[in-house]
Amino acid sequence: MGEIRNLIIDLGGVLVDLTRNRCIEAFERLGVENVRERLANDSRHKDLFERLELGAISVECFHDDVRRLSGRPLTDGQIDDAWIAMLGGVPERKLRLLLELRERYRVVLLSNTNEIHWKWSADTYFSYRGLAASDFFERIYLSYELHMLKPDTGIFEYVLNDAGFLPAETLLIDDASANCKAAEALGMRTYAPQPREDWSRLFGG
């Protein structure tokens, strides 16, 4: 891929396979209503799920809000298990690809995510072969830590400036078209993979 020196890679839908229906069903079993609408693709509801990813509420507040929505004395573990049910895993081939890409490009992660999902992903997926998340990415940018969400321009500008990336030399791999459009407006190149797509072909894989 000529002229590209930097990769900004998304987490959910690009690296981690998402199982939204499994998550929705898990929350519905706990008595939480309207979960499907709250988790709808491309929705920007200012509800508890988005506030969690923005870092506007703590995990403890999230647990309490879910308990209120369900009207049941749910444990933190029950709530976390339902929320983590959205994460379907990272194929080993993608982990191997990331390690290969790090030898050829500057690779960073940029994800709209939350503390629960990230800690699970880091501990479960990126511990591959005794490694850590920092072995796969030069830098890790998480929405709940930055208090910004894609596709807001500010989060892309922050990453470019912090990493020292030139937009024209940077490829964003993100499954959301709105995120790609925002990145393109800043001069980046983009690619939006389909669910479970093997996008290694972009790099001759």
N, C-alpha and C positions, 0 to 999 in steps of 0.2 A: 504494500500500500504506500505509494509514493508520497513524500512530503509530510506524512504523518509521523510525529515523534511522540505524541502524548495520547493516552487513552483515559477517558473518564467513563467508568463502567458502573451501571446501575446494579442493584442487588436483586430485588424481587422481580421476577418475570424475565430476568436476563441470566442471572446466576442461579438463584433459588427458584425452583418450580413452585408456583403458587396453587393452592387448593382452596379457593375461596368458598366453594360450596361446603366443603368439610368443616370449615371454620364457622360458617353460618349455621349449619345444622348443630354444631356443638353448642353454640350460644343459645340457639332455640331450645335445645334440651335443658338448658339451665334457666329457661323462662325469660330470656331477653328478647323483646319484640323489635320488629323493624330493623333487624340486623342487615338484611339484604340491601335495604335502601341506604343504610349508613355506610356500607362497604361497596356501593355500586362503583363500577369502573368510571373513572374520570369525574366523579362527583367531588364537590368542594364544600361539603356540609361543614359548618363550624360546630361539629359535635365532638363527643369525647374521643373518638378515634383520631380525628384530625388534630385535636388539641394535644393528644399524647405524642403524635409524630412531630408536632411543632415544639414539644418540650414545654408547653404552656401549663401542663398539669403533671404532677408526680405519678409514679406507678401506684403509690398508696391511694391517691385521689381517684385514679382510674379504677382500682379495685372497688372502692366505696361507691363510685357512680354505677358500676355494673351491678353491684348488690342492690342498689336502689331501683335500678331498671327491672331487675328480676323479681324483686320483692321476696327474695330468699336469703337465708344466711349462708351464702356461698363462701367457701374458703378461697384464699388467694391462689392456692394451687389449682383449684377447679377453674378459676377464671383464666389463669395463665395457660393451662392446658388447652382450653377452648381457643384462645387467641393464637397460640403456637400451632394449632391445627391448620392454620393457613399456610404454613411452611411445609412444602412437599419434598424438600431435599435438594442437594446440589449434586448433579452427576459427576462422577470422578473425572470424566474426560474434561469437564470445565475447570476443575481444580488443576489438572495437569496443564491445560492450556494457559491458565493464568501464570503459572510458573514459567512457562516458555515465553510468554509475552513480556514478562518482566526483564528478560534478557535482551529484548529488542526495543522496548519502549519504556517510557515513564508511565506507570500505571497507577491510577488512583481510583478509589471507590467513592461514589456520590449516591446516597440513598435517602429517600423519604422513608424513614423507619422510626422505630421507637426502642426504648431501652430493653423491653422484654424480648422482642424479636431479635435485636442485635446481639444481646448476650447469648441467647440460644444459638444463633447462627455461628457466632465466634467460637463458642465452646463445642458445638456439635459438628459443624461443617469444616471450619477452617483450622481445626486441630488435626487435619489430615496428615498422616505420617509424622506425627509429633511436631508439626509446624504450628504457627500462630497466624492470625489474620495479617499481622504486619509483615509476614513473609510473602504474602500474595500481593500486597499493595504498598506502594511507597508512602501514600498518605490515605487516611480514611476520613471522609466527610459525611457526617450523619445529621439529618435534619433536626432531630431532637436536641442535639448538642449546639447546633448553629442557630436554632430558633428561626429557621427559614425553611420554606418548602419549594421544591420544584413545582410548577414551572416559573416561579418568580425569578426575574432577571438577577436580582441581588445575590442569590445563592450561586449562580453560575459565575458572576463577576468575582465573588469571593474566592471561589476555587481557582479560577484562572490567575488571580493576583497572588494568592497564597502559595500556589504551586509554581508560579513563574512560567505559566504556559502561554504561548502565543495562540490565539484562537485559530488562525489559519493552519497551525500545525497540530491541531487537536481534534480527535474523533470522539464523539459521545455515542455510547452504545446504551440505548434506553428504549424500553418497550412502549413508552407513552408518547403519542404523537405531539401532544402539547409541549412536552419537555423538549422534544427534538426541535420544534419550531422556535422555541425560546432560545435554544442554543444556536440555531442557524442565524437568528437575528443578530447574534454577537460575532458571527463570522466563523463559527465552528462547523465542521462536517459532522454528520450524524448517521446513525443506522438504527432502525427500530426492528429488532427481531420478533418473529412470531413466537407464541408460547411453545416452549420446549424445542425451539429451533437450534440446530447445531451451527452456530455462526462462526465456527473456526475457519470456514471457507474464506472468510474475509482476509485471512492471513495465510492463505495457501494450505489450510488444513483439510 
